[in-house]
Amino acid sequence: MKQVAIASGKGGTGKTTLTASFASLAKDNTVFADCDVDASNLHLIFDPVVKEKEDFYGMELAVVDKEKCIMCMECKKACRFDAITENIDIIAERCEGCGVCEYVCPVKAIEMKPRKSGEVFVSESRFGWLVHARLNIGEETSGKLVAAVRNKAKEVAEKNGKDMIIIDAPPGVGCPVIASISGVNLVVIVVEPTSAAIHDMKRVKEVADHFKVPCAVCINKYDINEEKAKEIEEYCRENGIEIVGKIPYDTVITDAMVNGKSVVEYNKKVANIMKDIWINVKNKL
């Protein structure tokens, strides 16, 4: 089973646009995984029907047994996150699950228990299967939730006889990105021709190199700054990175998103560009 992650060093470069385009071209042999669990949006284009929903448990939450509690305040004194009130109630949004309150309680009145941190969805759409998730507000277990999404996507692919998983990765280079790209067969880095985006592209490349994952690059809106686009091409040449495609700036791409469609469904001219990129990605695999 092949896995491809669509990544970028910053948000808004066109990862979801490219992923949705691949969805229109991949036929019926692919499962899609939206691993941007903090701000999932691939479902807005896929318009899927949820078939399964699973609760995700990340960090633990302190739970107080009021019958045992002797109000000694040791837990409140030890808590560095001000998550315990004067009445020894736990403020869930502040609790970091560190367990120090359980450790210092002299009468064992506090117990750390798993708490629901989000949900994982398995959905069916016109493009096939989509696995996506929602992380609850204030939760910090995005990397674990990404791993859960990828595991579920693999399970769905194996169950339904699919031979490819395409991952819409979160932006940046942090924990959820690492969880999204580690172990995949190819990372396609989407980059715009700006100084900031070039800097971020190089950071993603460093992360991929660390995990020994091969990279390819797609330049989005390459014609808004052709000098910077050439700088990207030069960097890729020097580092042996294949450029799988260049997408021109075109407002029809935004129009497609607004209308809840992939650009391949929406515009024939841009669809041909996306087809060439998809062929290059498959050849790279």
FENTAQUI-V907728 format. One record per pair of residues at least 12 apart in sequence whose C-alpha atoms are under 10 Angstrom apart, sorted by the first residue. I is the first residue (numbers start at 0). J is the second residue. If there is no record, write none. Layout:
i->I j->J
i->I j->J
//
This chain:
i->0 j->29
i->0 j->153
i->0 j->156
i->0 j->157
i->0 j->160
i->0 j->161
i->0 j->162
i->0 j->163
i->0 j->164
i->0 j->183
i->0 j->184
i->1 j->29
i->1 j->161
i->1 j->162
i->1 j->163
i->1 j->164
i->1 j->165
i->1 j->183
i->1 j->184
i->1 j->185
i->1 j->281
i->1 j->284
i->2 j->29
i->2 j->30
i->2 j->31
i->2 j->149
i->2 j->153
i->2 j->162
i->2 j->163
i->2 j->164
i->2 j->165
i->2 j->166
i->2 j->180
i->2 j->182
i->2 j->183
i->2 j->184
i->2 j->185
i->2 j->186
i->2 j->284
i->3 j->18
i->3 j->31
i->3 j->163
i->3 j->164
i->3 j->165
i->3 j->166
i->3 j->167
i->3 j->168
i->3 j->179
i->3 j->180
i->3 j->182
i->3 j->183
i->3 j->184
i->3 j->185
i->3 j->186
i->3 j->187
i->3 j->214
i->3 j->280
i->3 j->281
i->3 j->284
i->4 j->18
i->4 j->32
i->4 j->33
i->4 j->34
i->4 j->164
i->4 j->165
i->4 j->166
i->4 j->167
i->4 j->168
i->4 j->169
i->4 j->176
i->4 j->179
i->4 j->180
i->4 j->181
i->4 j->182
i->4 j->183
i->4 j->184
i->4 j->185
i->4 j->186
i->4 j->187
i->4 j->188
i->4 j->214
i->5 j->17
i->5 j->18
i->5 j->165
i->5 j->166
i->5 j->167
i->5 j->168
i->5 j->169
i->5 j->170
i->5 j->179
i->5 j->180
i->5 j->185
i->5 j->186
i->5 j->187
i->5 j->188
i->5 j->189
i->5 j->215
i->5 j->216
i->5 j->217
i->6 j->18
i->6 j->166
i->6 j->167
i->6 j->168
i->6 j->169
i->6 j->170
i->6 j->171
i->6 j->172
i->6 j->176
i->6 j->179
i->6 j->180
i->6 j->186
i->6 j->187
i->6 j->188
i->6 j->189
i->6 j->190
i->6 j->200
i->6 j->203
i->6 j->204
i->6 j->214
i->6 j->216
i->7 j->167
i->7 j->168
i->7 j->169
i->7 j->170
i->7 j->171
i->7 j->172
i->7 j->176
i->7 j->186
i->7 j->187
i->7 j->188
i->7 j->189
i->7 j->190
i->7 j->191
i->7 j->196
i->7 j->197
i->7 j->199
i->7 j->200
i->7 j->201
i->7 j->202
i->7 j->203
i->7 j->204
i->7 j->216
i->7 j->217
i->8 j->169
i->8 j->170
i->8 j->171
i->8 j->172
i->8 j->173
i->8 j->176
i->8 j->188
i->8 j->189
i->8 j->190
i->8 j->195
i->8 j->196
i->8 j->197
i->8 j->198
i->8 j->199
i->8 j->200
i->8 j->201
i->8 j->202
i->8 j->203
i->8 j->204
i->9 j->169
i->9 j->170
i->9 j->171
i->9 j->172
i->9 j->189
i->9 j->190
i->9 j->191
i->9 j->195
i->9 j->196
i->9 j->198
i->9 j->199
i->9 j->200
i->9 j->203
i->10 j->169
i->10 j->170
i->10 j->171
i->10 j->196
i->11 j->170
i->11 j->189
i->11 j->190
i->11 j->191
i->12 j->170
i->12 j->188
i->12 j->189
i->12 j->190
i->12 j->191
i->12 j->192
i->12 j->196
i->12 j->218
i->12 j->219
i->12 j->220
i->13 j->188
i->13 j->189
i->13 j->190
i->13 j->191
i->13 j->217
i->13 j->218
i->13 j->219
i->13 j->220
i->13 j->246
i->13 j->252
i->14 j->41
i->14 j->166
i->14 j->167
i->14 j->168
i->14 j->169
i->14 j->170
i->14 j->187
i->14 j->188
i->14 j->189
i->14 j->190
i->14 j->217
i->14 j->219
i->15 j->33
i->15 j->35
i->15 j->39
i->15 j->40
i->15 j->41
i->15 j->42
i->15 j->44
i->15 j->166
i->15 j->167
i->15 j->168
i->15 j->169
i->15 j->189
i->15 j->256
i->15 j->261
i->16 j->41
i->16 j->44
i->16 j->167
i->16 j->252
i->16 j->253
i->16 j->255
i->16 j->256
i->16 j->260
i->16 j->261
i->16 j->262
i->16 j->263
i->16 j->273
i->17 j->167
i->17 j->187
i->17 j->189
i->17 j->217
i->17 j->219
i->17 j->246
i->17 j->261
i->17 j->262
i->17 j->263
i->17 j->273
i->17 j->276
i->17 j->277
i->18 j->31
i->18 j->32
i->18 j->33
i->18 j->41
i->18 j->165
i->18 j->166
i->18 j->167
i->18 j->168
i->18 j->261
i->18 j->277
i->19 j->31
i->19 j->41
i->19 j->42
i->19 j->44
i->19 j->45
i->19 j->126
i->19 j->165
i->19 j->167
i->19 j->256
i->19 j->260
i->19 j->261
i->19 j->262
i->19 j->263
i->19 j->264
i->20 j->260
i->20 j->261
i->20 j->262
i->20 j->263
i->20 j->264
i->20 j->269
i->20 j->270
i->20 j->273
i->20 j->274
i->20 j->276
i->20 j->277
i->21 j->126
i->21 j->165
i->21 j->261
i->21 j->262
i->21 j->263
i->21 j->273
i->21 j->274
i->21 j->276
i->21 j->277
i->21 j->278
i->21 j->280
i->22 j->45
i->22 j->125
i->22 j->126
i->22 j->127
i->22 j->165
i->22 j->261
i->22 j->263
i->22 j->277
i->23 j->125
i->23 j->126
i->23 j->127
i->23 j->260
i->23 j->261
i->23 j->262
i->23 j->263
i->23 j->264
i->23 j->270
i->23 j->273
i->23 j->274
i->24 j->126
i->24 j->263
i->24 j->264
i->24 j->270
i->24 j->273
i->24 j->274
i->24 j->277
i->24 j->278
i->25 j->126
i->25 j->127
i->25 j->163
i->25 j->165
i->25 j->274
i->25 j->277
i->25 j->278
i->25 j->281
i->26 j->126
i->26 j->127
i->27 j->125
i->27 j->126
i->27 j->127
i->27 j->128
i->27 j->160
i->27 j->161
i->27 j->162
i->27 j->163
i->28 j->126
i->28 j->127
i->28 j->128
i->28 j->156
i->28 j->159
i->28 j->160
i->28 j->161
i->28 j->162
i->28 j->163
i->28 j->164
i->29 j->126
i->29 j->127
i->29 j->128
i->29 j->129
i->29 j->152
i->29 j->156
i->29 j->159
i->29 j->160
i->29 j->161
i->29 j->162
i->29 j->163
i->29 j->164
i->29 j->165
i->30 j->123
i->30 j->126
i->30 j->127
i->30 j->128
i->30 j->129
i->30 j->130
i->30 j->152
i->30 j->153
i->30 j->154
i->30 j->155
i->30 j->156
i->30 j->157
i->30 j->159
i->30 j->160
i->30 j->161
i->30 j->162
i->30 j->163
i->30 j->164
i->30 j->165
i->30 j->166
i->31 j->122
i->31 j->126
i->31 j->127
i->31 j->128
i->31 j->129
i->31 j->130
i->31 j->131
i->31 j->149
i->31 j->152
i->31 j->153
i->31 j->155
i->31 j->156
i->31 j->163
i->31 j->164
i->31 j->165
i->31 j->166
i->31 j->167
i->32 j->121
i->32 j->128
i->32 j->129
i->32 j->130
i->32 j->131
i->32 j->132
i->32 j->145
i->32 j->148
i->32 j->149
i->32 j->150
i->32 j->151
i->32 j->152
i->32 j->153
i->32 j->164
i->32 j->165
i->32 j->166
i->32 j->167
i->32 j->168
i->32 j->179
i->33 j->129
i->33 j->130
i->33 j->131
i->33 j->132
i->33 j->145
i->33 j->148
i->33 j->149
i->33 j->152
i->33 j->165
i->33 j->166
i->33 j->167
i->33 j->168
i->33 j->169
i->33 j->179
i->34 j->130
i->34 j->131
i->34 j->132
i->34 j->133
i->34 j->141
i->34 j->142
i->34 j->144
i->34 j->145
i->34 j->146
i->34 j->147
i->34 j->148
i->34 j->149
i->34 j->166
i->34 j->167
i->34 j->168
i->34 j->169
i->34 j->170
i->34 j->175
i->34 j->176
i->34 j->178
i->34 j->179
i->34 j->180
i->35 j->131
i->35 j->132
i->35 j->133
i->35 j->134
i->35 j->141
i->35 j->142
i->35 j->144
i->35 j->145
i->35 j->148
i->35 j->166
i->35 j->167
i->35 j->168
i->35 j->169
i->35 j->170
i->35 j->175
i->35 j->176
i->35 j->179
i->36 j->117
i->36 j->118
i->36 j->119
i->36 j->131
i->36 j->132
i->36 j->133
i->36 j->134
i->36 j->135
i->36 j->140
i->36 j->141
i->36 j->142
i->36 j->144
i->36 j->145
i->36 j->148
i->36 j->167
i->36 j->168
i->36 j->169
i->36 j->175
i->37 j->132
i->37 j->133
i->37 j->134
i->37 j->135
i->37 j->136
i->37 j->137
i->37 j->138
i->37 j->139
i->37 j->140
i->37 j->141
i->37 j->144
i->37 j->145
i->37 j->169
i->37 j->175
i->38 j->132
i->38 j->133
i->38 j->134
i->38 j->169
i->39 j->131
i->39 j->132
i->39 j->133
i->39 j->134
i->39 j->167
i->39 j->168
i->39 j->169
i->40 j->131
i->40 j->132
i->40 j->167
i->41 j->129
i->41 j->130
i->41 j->131
i->41 j->167
i->41 j->259
i->42 j->122
i->42 j->124
i->42 j->129
i->42 j->130
i->42 j->131
i->42 j->132
i->42 j->259
i->43 j->256
i->43 j->257
i->43 j->258
i->43 j->259
i->43 j->260
i->44 j->124
i->44 j->126
i->44 j->255
i->44 j->256
i->44 j->257
i->44 j->258
i->44 j->259
i->44 j->260
i->44 j->261
i->45 j->122
i->45 j->123
i->45 j->124
i->45 j->125
i->45 j->126
i->45 j->127
i->45 j->128
i->45 j->129
i->45 j->259
i->45 j->260
i->45 j->261
i->46 j->122
i->46 j->123
i->46 j->124
i->46 j->125
i->46 j->126
i->46 j->129
i->46 j->259
i->46 j->260
i->47 j->121
i->47 j->122
i->47 j->123
i->47 j->124
i->47 j->125
i->47 j->126
i->47 j->127
i->47 j->128
i->47 j->129
i->47 j->130
i->48 j->120
i->48 j->121
i->48 j->122
i->48 j->123
i->48 j->124
i->48 j->125
i->48 j->128
i->48 j->129
i->49 j->120
i->49 j->121
i->49 j->122
i->49 j->123
i->49 j->124
i->49 j->128
i->49 j->129
i->49 j->130
i->49 j->131
i->50 j->120
i->50 j->121
i->50 j->122
i->50 j->123
i->50 j->128
i->51 j->119
i->51 j->120
i->51 j->121
i->51 j->122
i->51 j->123
i->51 j->130
i->52 j->118
i->52 j->119
i->52 j->120
i->52 j->121
i->52 j->122
i->52 j->130
i->52 j->131
i->52 j->132
i->53 j->117
i->53 j->118
i->53 j->119
i->53 j->120
i->53 j->121
i->53 j->132
i->54 j->114
i->54 j->115
i->54 j->116
i->54 j->117
i->54 j->118
i->54 j->119
i->54 j->120
i->54 j->132
i->54 j->133
i->55 j->113
i->55 j->114
i->55 j->115
i->55 j->116
i->55 j->117
i->55 j->118
i->55 j->119
i->55 j->132
i->55 j->133
i->55 j->134
i->55 j->135
i->55 j->140
i->55 j->143
i->55 j->144
i->55 j->147
i->55 j->148
i->56 j->112
i->56 j->113
i->56 j->114
i->56 j->115
i->56 j->116
i->56 j->117
i->56 j->118
i->56 j->140
i->56 j->143
i->56 j->144
i->57 j->96
i->57 j->113
i->57 j->114
i->57 j->115
i->57 j->116
i->57 j->117
i->57 j->134
i->57 j->138
i->57 j->139
i->57 j->140
i->57 j->141
i->57 j->142
i->57 j->143
i->57 j->144
i->58 j->94
i->58 j->95
i->58 j->96
i->58 j->97
i->58 j->111
i->58 j->112
i->58 j->113
i->58 j->114
i->58 j->115
i->58 j->116
i->58 j->138
i->58 j->139
i->58 j->140
i->58 j->143
i->59 j->91
i->59 j->94
i->59 j->95
i->59 j->96
i->59 j->97
i->59 j->98
i->59 j->110
i->59 j->111
i->59 j->112
i->59 j->113
i->59 j->114
i->59 j->115
i->59 j->116
i->60 j->89
i->60 j->90
i->60 j->91
i->60 j->92
i->60 j->93
i->60 j->94
i->60 j->95
i->60 j->96
i->60 j->97
i->60 j->98
i->60 j->109
i->60 j->110
i->60 j->111
i->60 j->112
i->60 j->113
i->60 j->114
i->60 j->115
i->61 j->82
i->61 j->83
i->61 j->88
i->61 j->89
i->61 j->90
i->61 j->91
i->61 j->94
i->61 j->95
i->61 j->96
i->61 j->97
i->61 j->98
i->61 j->99
i->61 j->100
i->61 j->101
i->61 j->109
i->61 j->110
i->61 j->111
i->61 j->112
i->61 j->113
i->61 j->114
i->62 j->87
i->62 j->88
i->62 j->89
i->62 j->91
i->62 j->100
i->62 j->101
i->62 j->108
i->62 j->109
i->62 j->110
i->62 j->111
i->62 j->112
i->62 j->113
i->63 j->87
i->63 j->88
i->63 j->89
i->63 j->100
i->63 j->101
i->63 j->107
i->63 j->108
i->63 j->109
i->63 j->110
i->63 j->111
i->64 j->87
i->64 j->88
i->64 j->107
i->64 j->108
i->64 j->109
i->64 j->110
i->65 j->86
i->65 j->87
i->65 j->88
i->65 j->108
i->65 j->109
i->66 j->108
i->67 j->106
i->67 j->107
i->67 j->108
i->67 j->109
i->68 j->87
i->68 j->104
i->68 j->105
i->68 j->106
i->68 j->107
i->68 j->108
i->68 j->109
i->69 j->87
i->69 j->104
i->69 j->105
i->69 j->106
i->69 j->108
i->70 j->85
i->70 j->86
i->70 j->87
i->70 j->104
i->70 j->108
i->71 j->87
i->71 j->104
i->71 j->105
i->71 j->106
i->72 j->84
i->72 j->85
i->72 j->86
i->72 j->87
i->72 j->100
i->72 j->103
i->72 j->104
i->73 j->100
i->73 j->101
i->73 j->102
i->73 j->103
i->73 j->104
i->73 j->105
i->74 j->87
i->74 j->98
i->74 j->99
i->74 j->100
i->74 j->101
i->74 j->102
i->74 j->103
i->74 j->104
i->74 j->105
i->74 j->108
i->74 j->109
i->75 j->87
i->75 j->88
i->75 j->89
i->75 j->99
i->75 j->100
i->75 j->103
i->75 j->104
i->76 j->100
i->76 j->103
i->77 j->99
i->77 j->100
i->77 j->102
i->77 j->103
i->77 j->104
i->78 j->94
i->78 j->95
i->78 j->97
i->78 j->98
i->78 j->99
i->78 j->100
i->78 j->103
i->79 j->93
i->79 j->94
i->79 j->95
i->79 j->97
i->79 j->99
i->79 j->100
i->80 j->93
i->80 j->94
i->80 j->95
i->80 j->97
i->81 j->93
i->81 j->94
i->82 j->94
i->82 j->95
i->83 j->100
i->91 j->114
i->91 j->137
i->92 j->136
i->92 j->137
i->92 j->138
i->93 j->137
i->93 j->138
i->94 j->138
i->95 j->138
i->95 j->139
i->96 j->111
i->96 j->112
i->96 j->113
i->96 j->114
i->97 j->111
i->98 j->110
i->98 j->111
i->98 j->112
i->99 j->111
i->115 j->134
i->115 j->135
i->115 j->138
i->116 j->133
i->116 j->134
i->116 j->135
i->116 j->136
i->116 j->137
i->116 j->138
i->116 j->139
i->116 j->140
i->116 j->141
i->116 j->144
i->117 j->132
i->117 j->133
i->117 j->134
i->117 j->135
i->117 j->136
i->117 j->138
i->117 j->140
i->117 j->141
i->117 j->144
i->118 j->131
i->118 j->132
i->118 j->133
i->118 j->134
i->118 j->135
i->118 j->144
i->118 j->147
i->118 j->148
i->119 j->131
i->119 j->132
i->119 j->133
i->119 j->134
i->119 j->144
i->119 j->145
i->119 j->147
i->119 j->148
i->119 j->151
i->120 j->132
i->120 j->133
i->120 j->148
i->120 j->151
i->120 j->152
i->121 j->148
i->121 j->151
i->121 j->152
i->121 j->155
i->128 j->152
i->128 j->155
i->128 j->156
i->128 j->159
i->128 j->161
i->128 j->164
i->129 j->148
i->129 j->152
i->129 j->155
i->129 j->164
i->129 j->165
i->129 j->166
i->130 j->147
i->130 j->148
i->130 j->149
i->130 j->150
i->130 j->151
i->130 j->152
i->130 j->153
i->130 j->155
i->130 j->166
i->131 j->144
i->131 j->145
i->131 j->147
i->131 j->148
i->131 j->149
i->131 j->151
i->131 j->152
i->131 j->167
i->132 j->144
i->132 j->145
i->132 j->147
i->132 j->148
i->140 j->174
i->140 j->175
i->141 j->173
i->141 j->174
i->141 j->175
i->141 j->176
i->141 j->178
i->142 j->173
i->142 j->174
i->142 j->175
i->142 j->176
i->142 j->177
i->142 j->178
i->142 j->179
i->143 j->174
i->143 j->175
i->143 j->178
i->144 j->175
i->144 j->178
i->145 j->168
i->145 j->169
i->145 j->174
i->145 j->175
i->145 j->176
i->145 j->177
i->145 j->178
i->145 j->179
i->146 j->175
i->146 j->177
i->146 j->178
i->146 j->179
i->146 j->181
i->147 j->178
i->148 j->166
i->148 j->178
i->148 j->179
i->149 j->164
i->149 j->165
i->149 j->166
i->149 j->178
i->149 j->179
i->152 j->164
i->152 j->165
i->152 j->166
i->164 j->183
i->165 j->183
i->165 j->185
i->166 j->179
i->166 j->180
i->166 j->183
i->166 j->186
i->167 j->179
i->167 j->180
i->168 j->180
i->168 j->186
i->168 j->188
i->170 j->199
i->170 j->203
i->171 j->199
i->171 j->200
i->171 j->202
i->171 j->203
i->172 j->199
i->172 j->200
i->172 j->202
i->172 j->203
i->172 j->204
i->172 j->205
i->172 j->206
i->172 j->207
i->173 j->203
i->173 j->206
i->176 j->203
i->176 j->206
i->176 j->207
i->177 j->203
i->177 j->206
i->177 j->207
i->177 j->209
i->177 j->210
i->180 j->203
i->180 j->206
i->180 j->207
i->180 j->210
i->180 j->212
i->181 j->206
i->181 j->207
i->181 j->209
i->181 j->210
i->181 j->211
i->181 j->212
i->182 j->207
i->182 j->210
i->182 j->211
i->182 j->212
i->183 j->207
i->183 j->210
i->183 j->211
i->183 j->212
i->183 j->213
i->184 j->211
i->184 j->212
i->184 j->213
i->184 j->214
i->184 j->283
i->184 j->284
i->185 j->207
i->185 j->211
i->185 j->212
i->185 j->213
i->185 j->214
i->185 j->215
i->185 j->280
i->185 j->281
i->185 j->283
i->185 j->284
i->186 j->203
i->186 j->204
i->186 j->207
i->186 j->212
i->186 j->213
i->186 j->214
i->186 j->215
i->186 j->216
i->186 j->280
i->187 j->204
i->187 j->213
i->187 j->214
i->187 j->215
i->187 j->216
i->187 j->217
i->187 j->241
i->187 j->242
i->187 j->243
i->187 j->280
i->188 j->200
i->188 j->201
i->188 j->203
i->188 j->204
i->188 j->214
i->188 j->215
i->188 j->216
i->188 j->217
i->188 j->218
i->188 j->242
i->188 j->243
i->189 j->215
i->189 j->216
i->189 j->217
i->189 j->218
i->189 j->219
i->189 j->244
i->189 j->245
i->190 j->216
i->190 j->217
i->190 j->218
i->190 j->219
i->190 j->220
i->190 j->221
i->190 j->228
i->190 j->231
i->190 j->245
i->191 j->217
i->191 j->218
i->191 j->219
i->191 j->220
i->191 j->221
i->191 j->222
i->191 j->223
i->191 j->224
i->191 j->227
i->191 j->228
i->191 j->231
i->191 j->245
i->191 j->246
i->192 j->218
i->192 j->219
i->192 j->220
i->192 j->221
i->192 j->222
i->192 j->223
i->192 j->224
i->192 j->225
i->192 j->226
i->192 j->227
i->192 j->228
i->192 j->229
i->192 j->230
i->192 j->231
i->193 j->221
i->193 j->223
i->193 j->224
i->193 j->225
i->193 j->226
i->193 j->227
i->193 j->228
i->193 j->230
i->193 j->231
i->194 j->227
i->194 j->230
i->194 j->231
i->196 j->227
i->196 j->231
i->197 j->227
i->197 j->228
i->197 j->230
i->197 j->231
i->197 j->234
i->200 j->216
i->200 j->231
i->201 j->231
i->201 j->234
i->201 j->235
i->204 j->216
i->204 j->238
i->204 j->240
i->213 j->240
i->213 j->241
i->213 j->283
i->213 j->284
i->214 j->235
i->214 j->239
i->214 j->240
i->214 j->241
i->214 j->242
i->214 j->283
i->215 j->235
i->215 j->239
i->215 j->240
i->215 j->241
i->215 j->242
i->215 j->243
i->215 j->244
i->215 j->279
i->215 j->280
i->215 j->283
i->216 j->231
i->216 j->232
i->216 j->235
i->216 j->240
i->216 j->241
i->216 j->242
i->216 j->243
i->216 j->244
i->216 j->245
i->216 j->280
i->217 j->231
i->217 j->241
i->217 j->242
i->217 j->243
i->217 j->244
i->217 j->245
i->217 j->246
i->217 j->276
i->217 j->280
i->218 j->231
i->218 j->232
i->218 j->242
i->218 j->243
i->218 j->244
i->218 j->245
i->218 j->246
i->218 j->247
i->219 j->244
i->219 j->245
i->219 j->246
i->219 j->247
i->219 j->248
i->220 j->245
i->220 j->246
i->220 j->247
i->220 j->248
i->220 j->249
i->221 j->244
i->221 j->245
i->221 j->246
i->221 j->247
i->221 j->248
i->222 j->245
i->222 j->246
i->222 j->247
i->222 j->248
i->222 j->249
i->223 j->247
i->223 j->248
i->228 j->245
i->241 j->279
i->241 j->280
i->241 j->283
i->242 j->276
i->242 j->279
i->242 j->280
i->243 j->275
i->243 j->276
i->243 j->277
i->243 j->278
i->243 j->279
i->243 j->280
i->243 j->281
i->243 j->282
i->243 j->283
i->244 j->272
i->244 j->273
i->244 j->274
i->244 j->275
i->244 j->276
i->244 j->277
i->244 j->278
i->244 j->279
i->244 j->280
i->245 j->272
i->245 j->273
i->245 j->275
i->245 j->276
i->246 j->269
i->246 j->272
i->246 j->273
i->246 j->276
i->247 j->269
i->247 j->272
i->249 j->269
i->251 j->265
i->251 j->266
i->251 j->268
i->251 j->269
i->252 j->265
i->252 j->266
i->252 j->269
i->252 j->270
i->254 j->266
//
